[in-house]
Amino acid sequence: MEAIIRPTAAAAAELVAQVIERELRAHPHLVLGLATGRTMEAVYARLVRRHREAGLDFSLCATFNLDEYVGLSPADPHSYRHYMNRHLFQQVNIDSRNTHLPDGQAPDLDAECARYERMIRQFNGLDLQLLGIGRAGHIGFNEPLSALFSRTRVKALSPATLAQNAPLFGSGTSMPRRAITMGVGTILEARRLLLLATGEDKAEIIARAVEGPITAMISATALQLHARCTVVVDEPAARQLQGADYYRWIFANEPEWEAYR
């Protein structure tokens, strides 16, 4: 794992968008793992702009999202399919047949989870998985006590996740209490991981995820086991990182990041 600190949330989102753009231009058949949430909107907006202004081509790539709420239809404005259509898929030239999310309305949810795993394998796995992090330290909806080798499955959402996401559903709308999520093991099989976190409210959990012990109570700590995982944060989210000076040095001096400086 490596951590990259950028001065602002905008600069952090820009770096993540640059990494995705570079990978997609180099590998047009890229298999992308995608995430949702407010933090990701800035990344997708930048990718859409690159498509419109610089010809970034999505026509040959495929995508797999981390998760979807159980019980929501794709047309529901709170579903992650609706989110992805709005923020990315309908704004670029991606083939909708190559955009994959779990079916939260499947009559047999266990069978749907197994089908999703098979689909990922049929595409030869994920080349680049984009991740956010919840305040409880989850990646996807891998809540506390998620096994580090878990696969795509149904998870009951924790009180912390329900409290964090409930405002997005507004008054009078009930938030689902379960979701289908890629497992921690599924995520770790991606060839490259890229996690974005911004804001001071993420500072404590980022420090625990990056520098703390590996534990099933915080699924993001499993990313320490990955051979090629990059965590990109802004200065507020980096405030509790003990190695912050070293992480800044990495971005300023390592040849891998020269093209992004």
C-alpha positions as CSV (number, residue, x, y, z in Angstrom):
1,M,0.0,0.0,0.0
2,E,1.1,3.6,-0.6
3,A,-0.6,6.8,0.5
4,I,-0.6,10.0,-1.6
5,I,-1.6,13.3,-0.1
6,R,-2.9,16.1,-2.2
7,P,-3.6,19.6,-0.9
8,T,-7.4,19.7,-1.6
9,A,-10.3,17.5,-2.3
10,A,-10.4,18.7,-5.8
11,A,-6.7,17.9,-6.3
12,A,-7.2,14.4,-4.9
13,A,-10.2,13.7,-7.2
14,E,-8.2,15.1,-10.1
15,L,-5.3,12.7,-9.4
16,V,-7.7,9.7,-9.3
17,A,-9.3,10.7,-12.5
18,Q,-5.9,11.1,-14.1
19,V,-4.9,7.5,-13.1
20,I,-8.1,6.1,-14.5
21,E,-7.7,8.1,-17.7
22,R,-4.1,6.9,-18.1
23,E,-5.1,3.3,-17.6
24,L,-8.1,3.5,-20.0
25,R,-6.1,5.1,-22.7
26,A,-3.3,2.5,-22.4
27,H,-5.8,-0.4,-22.1
28,P,-9.1,0.3,-24.0
29,H,-10.6,-3.1,-22.9
30,L,-10.0,-2.2,-19.2
31,V,-12.3,-3.9,-16.7
32,L,-13.1,-1.2,-14.1
33,G,-14.5,-1.8,-10.6
34,L,-16.5,1.2,-9.6
35,A,-17.8,2.8,-6.4
36,T,-20.6,5.2,-5.6
37,G,-21.0,8.0,-3.1
38,R,-20.6,11.7,-2.9
39,T,-16.8,11.5,-3.0
40,M,-16.9,9.8,-6.3
41,E,-19.0,12.4,-8.0
42,A,-16.0,14.6,-8.5
43,V,-14.1,11.8,-10.2
44,Y,-16.9,10.9,-12.5
45,A,-17.5,14.6,-13.5
46,R,-13.8,14.8,-14.5
47,L,-14.0,11.6,-16.5
48,V,-17.1,12.9,-18.3
49,R,-15.3,16.1,-19.1
50,R,-12.3,14.2,-20.5
51,H,-14.6,12.2,-22.7
52,R,-16.3,15.3,-24.1
53,E,-13.3,17.5,-24.4
54,A,-10.4,15.1,-24.9
55,G,-12.0,12.1,-26.5
56,L,-11.5,9.7,-23.6
57,D,-13.1,6.5,-25.1
58,F,-15.2,4.1,-22.9
59,S,-16.6,2.1,-25.8
60,L,-14.5,-1.0,-25.2
61,C,-14.3,-1.1,-21.4
62,A,-16.4,-3.0,-19.0
63,T,-17.4,-2.1,-15.4
64,F,-18.5,-3.9,-12.3
65,N,-19.9,-1.9,-9.3
66,L,-19.1,-2.8,-5.8
67,D,-22.6,-3.1,-4.5
68,E,-26.4,-2.4,-4.7
69,Y,-29.2,-2.1,-2.2
70,V,-31.5,-5.1,-1.8
71,G,-35.0,-4.4,-2.9
72,L,-34.4,-1.3,-5.1
73,S,-35.2,-1.4,-8.8
74,P,-32.7,0.1,-11.2
75,A,-35.1,2.9,-11.9
76,D,-35.3,3.9,-8.2
77,P,-33.4,7.2,-7.8
78,H,-31.7,5.8,-4.7
79,S,-30.4,2.8,-6.4
80,Y,-26.7,2.6,-7.4
81,R,-27.6,1.7,-11.0
82,H,-29.5,5.1,-11.2
83,Y,-26.5,6.8,-9.6
84,M,-24.1,5.3,-12.1
85,N,-26.4,6.1,-15.1
86,R,-26.7,9.7,-14.0
87,H,-23.1,10.4,-13.1
88,L,-21.2,8.4,-15.7
89,F,-22.8,5.8,-17.9
90,Q,-25.3,8.0,-19.7
91,Q,-22.7,10.8,-20.1
92,V,-20.0,8.8,-21.9
93,N,-19.9,6.3,-24.8
94,I,-19.8,3.1,-22.8
95,D,-21.8,0.1,-24.0
96,S,-24.6,-0.3,-21.4
97,R,-24.4,-4.1,-21.9
98,N,-20.9,-3.9,-20.4
99,T,-22.0,-2.1,-17.2
100,H,-22.7,-4.5,-14.4
101,L,-24.2,-4.1,-10.9
102,P,-25.7,-6.7,-8.7
103,D,-29.5,-7.2,-9.0
104,G,-31.0,-6.1,-5.7
105,Q,-34.4,-7.4,-6.8
106,A,-33.3,-10.9,-7.7
107,P,-35.7,-13.6,-6.5
108,D,-32.7,-15.7,-5.2
109,L,-30.1,-13.3,-3.8
110,D,-27.6,-16.1,-3.1
111,A,-27.8,-17.2,-6.7
112,E,-27.4,-13.6,-7.8
113,C,-24.2,-13.2,-5.7
114,A,-22.8,-16.4,-7.3
115,R,-23.7,-15.1,-10.8
116,Y,-21.9,-11.8,-10.1
117,E,-18.8,-13.6,-9.1
118,R,-18.9,-15.7,-12.3
119,M,-19.4,-12.6,-14.4
120,I,-16.3,-11.0,-13.0
121,R,-14.3,-14.2,-13.7
122,Q,-15.7,-14.3,-17.3
123,F,-14.1,-10.9,-17.8
124,N,-10.8,-12.2,-16.4
125,G,-11.1,-10.2,-13.2
126,L,-10.9,-6.6,-12.4
127,D,-8.0,-4.5,-13.7
128,L,-8.6,-1.4,-11.6
129,Q,-11.0,-1.2,-8.6
130,L,-12.0,2.3,-7.4
131,L,-12.9,2.5,-3.7
132,G,-14.3,4.8,-1.2
133,I,-14.3,4.3,2.6
134,G,-17.1,4.5,5.1
135,R,-16.7,6.2,8.4
136,A,-16.8,2.7,10.0
137,G,-14.0,1.7,7.7
138,H,-15.9,-0.5,5.3
139,I,-15.1,-0.9,1.6
140,G,-18.1,-1.7,-0.4
141,F,-20.7,-2.8,2.2
142,N,-18.2,-5.0,4.0
143,E,-19.3,-4.1,7.4
144,P,-17.5,-4.9,10.7
145,L,-16.5,-8.6,11.0
146,S,-16.5,-9.2,7.3
147,A,-14.1,-12.1,6.5
148,L,-11.0,-11.0,4.7
149,F,-11.5,-13.7,2.1
150,S,-15.3,-13.1,1.7
151,R,-17.0,-13.2,-1.7
152,T,-20.0,-11.3,-3.1
153,R,-22.9,-11.8,-0.7
154,V,-25.8,-10.1,1.1
155,K,-24.8,-8.0,4.1
156,A,-26.9,-6.4,6.8
157,L,-26.0,-2.8,7.1
158,S,-24.5,-1.6,10.4
159,P,-26.1,1.2,12.4
160,A,-23.1,3.4,11.5
161,T,-23.7,2.9,7.8
162,L,-27.5,3.4,8.1
163,A,-26.9,6.7,10.0
164,Q,-24.3,7.9,7.4
165,N,-26.5,7.0,4.3
166,A,-30.0,7.6,5.6
167,P,-29.9,11.4,4.8
168,L,-29.5,10.6,1.1
169,F,-32.9,9.0,1.1
170,G,-34.7,12.0,2.5
171,S,-37.7,12.2,4.8
172,G,-40.5,9.7,4.3
173,T,-38.3,7.2,2.4
174,S,-37.1,4.1,4.0
175,M,-33.5,3.1,3.5
176,P,-32.9,-0.6,2.8
177,R,-31.2,-2.4,5.6
178,R,-29.4,-4.9,3.4
179,A,-27.2,-4.8,0.3
180,I,-25.4,-7.0,-2.1
181,T,-21.6,-6.3,-1.9
182,M,-18.5,-7.6,-3.5
183,G,-16.5,-9.4,-0.7
184,V,-13.2,-8.3,0.7
185,G,-11.6,-11.2,-1.1
186,T,-13.2,-10.3,-4.4
187,I,-11.9,-6.8,-4.1
188,L,-8.4,-7.9,-3.2
189,E,-8.2,-10.0,-6.4
190,A,-8.3,-6.8,-8.5
191,R,-5.0,-6.1,-10.1
192,R,-4.9,-2.6,-8.9
193,L,-6.8,-0.8,-6.1
194,L,-7.3,3.0,-5.9
195,L,-9.0,4.4,-2.8
196,L,-10.1,8.0,-2.6
197,A,-11.1,9.7,0.7
198,T,-11.4,13.4,1.5
199,G,-12.5,15.6,4.4
200,E,-11.5,15.8,8.1
201,D,-14.3,13.4,9.0
202,K,-12.4,10.6,7.3
203,A,-9.1,11.4,9.0
204,E,-9.4,8.9,11.9
205,I,-10.6,6.0,9.8
206,I,-8.0,6.6,7.1
207,A,-5.2,6.5,9.8
208,R,-6.6,3.2,11.1
209,A,-7.0,1.7,7.7
210,V,-3.5,2.7,6.4
211,E,-1.4,2.5,9.5
212,G,-3.4,0.4,12.0
213,P,-3.5,-3.4,12.5
214,I,-5.3,-5.6,10.0
215,T,-8.7,-6.5,11.4
216,A,-12.0,-7.8,10.2
217,M,-13.6,-5.0,12.3
218,I,-12.3,-2.5,9.7
219,S,-12.5,-4.2,6.3
220,A,-10.3,-1.4,4.7
221,T,-7.3,-2.6,6.7
222,A,-7.2,-5.6,4.4
223,L,-6.0,-3.3,1.6
224,Q,-2.6,-3.4,3.3
225,L,-2.3,-7.0,2.0
226,H,-2.6,-5.9,-1.6
227,A,0.6,-5.6,-3.7
228,R,-0.6,-2.5,-5.6
229,C,-3.0,-0.4,-3.6
230,T,-2.9,3.4,-3.6
231,V,-4.8,5.5,-1.1
232,V,-5.3,9.1,-2.3
233,V,-6.4,11.7,0.4
234,D,-6.6,15.4,0.8
235,E,-4.8,17.2,3.6
236,P,-7.8,17.2,6.0
237,A,-8.2,13.5,5.6
238,A,-4.4,13.0,6.2
239,R,-4.3,14.9,9.5
240,Q,-3.9,11.8,11.7
241,L,-1.4,9.9,9.5
242,Q,1.8,9.5,11.4
243,G,3.8,9.0,8.2
244,A,2.3,12.0,6.4
245,D,5.7,13.7,5.6
246,Y,7.0,10.4,4.0
247,Y,3.8,10.1,2.0
248,R,4.2,13.6,0.6
249,W,7.8,12.8,-0.3
250,I,6.7,9.7,-2.3
251,F,4.5,11.8,-4.5
252,A,7.1,14.5,-5.0
253,N,10.0,12.1,-5.7
254,E,8.9,8.7,-6.9
255,P,9.3,8.2,-10.7
256,E,5.9,6.4,-10.9
257,W,4.2,9.7,-10.0
258,E,6.3,12.0,-12.2
259,A,3.7,12.1,-15.0
260,Y,1.0,13.3,-12.5
261,R,3.0,16.1,-10.9
